[in-house]
Amino acid sequence: MSDTPRAHALAKELRAARSAAGLTARELARVLGWSEAKISRIETARRGILVQNVEAILDVLGMKGGDRERLLKMARDIREPAWWELGRDLPSQLTGLIDAEQRATRITHVALNMVPGLLQTRPYTRQIMEAGGLPADDLEEYVAIRQARQGILSKRDPITLNSFIDETALLRPVGGPRVMADQLRQVVAASEEPNVTIRILPLELGAHAGLSGTFVIYEFVKSRPVVYMEGRSSGAFVDEPEDVKLFWDALEHLSNQASDSAASREILERHMKRYESEAR
C-alpha cells in the first residue's frame, strides 16, 4: 500500500537510515542489484513497500536489533488496514492525524479555545462538533472516532501527553455547566496519570507565547518531530527542522509562563466546582 501516512513514515525512516549509513541511493541500488529509480520510489512511498524489500535494505545497511524489528513491523502493518480505515471514508487530514498519534511517543498540545481532543468527554466533543456544523448523519461516528483515539493514553505502552491549556478554554461553558463539570473532572483525573501532564496558562498572564495559534508537536522513536496546525477545513503538518524550531522556541517560553502542575490542578478544580455549583 503506497501513498498513505504510514507508508510515508516508513519511507522517511528508510531514507534516514540509508543516509545515516553513509550511502547514496545509487550506491544502495548497486549493492542490491536494483535500479536507482526503484530506491527512489520506495523512499518516497510512490510504490508499495514490500517486507522483503525492507529486509534486503536493512541487511545492506547492517541494521539489527530493536530498530530493525520496528521497521519490519511498520512494513508488515502497512498491508493491514488500521482500525480507522476499516469501512470508513475519512478525510486524509484526519487519517494523517490519527496515524501520527498512533506512532508518537510524546505529544505536546497547546490549546487555546477548547480542551484538547485526547482529553475530551463524549458530550463535550458532541457539542463542539455540532457547533462546528458537522452533519447530523456523521456526528456520532466522528464523536466515537475521537473517543477511540484516546486509547493511546491507556494502552500497554502509552504515549506521553503534555497539554498546555489556556484558561479561557475553561471559561467557555461548552454544553452548559453539567457538561463542563464532567469535562474538567476528566481532565483532573487524567492529570493524575504518570504519562499525562496538564499545565494551565492563567488569565493573569495576559499575553503569552501560545496566542499566535493552537499547535501540536509529535515526537517519534526515530523520525524527526512534526508539528500539526489545524484549520477549519484542513490542517498542515510541518516537519522542516528550521520551521519546527520556531514551535520548540514557543514551547520553551510557554514552559516558563504556565502554572506548574499543582497550581494548574487548583485552577481546574476551582472552575470544576463552580460548574458543579451552577449545575445543581
ABEGO torsion letter per residue (X at the ends): XBGBAAAAAAAAAAAAAAAAAGBBAAAAAAAAGBBAAAAAAAAAGABBBBAAAAAAAAAAAGBBEAAAAAAAAAAAAAABBBAAABGBBBBAAAAAAAAAAAABABBBBBBAABBBAAABBAAAAAAAAAAAGBBAAAAAAAAAAAAAAAAAAABABBBBBBBBBBAAAAABBBGEAAAAAAAAAAAAAAAABAABBBBBBBAAAEBBAAAAEBBBBBBBAABBBBBBBBBAABBBBBABAAAAAAAAAAAAAAAAABBBAAAAAAAAAAAAAAAAAAAX
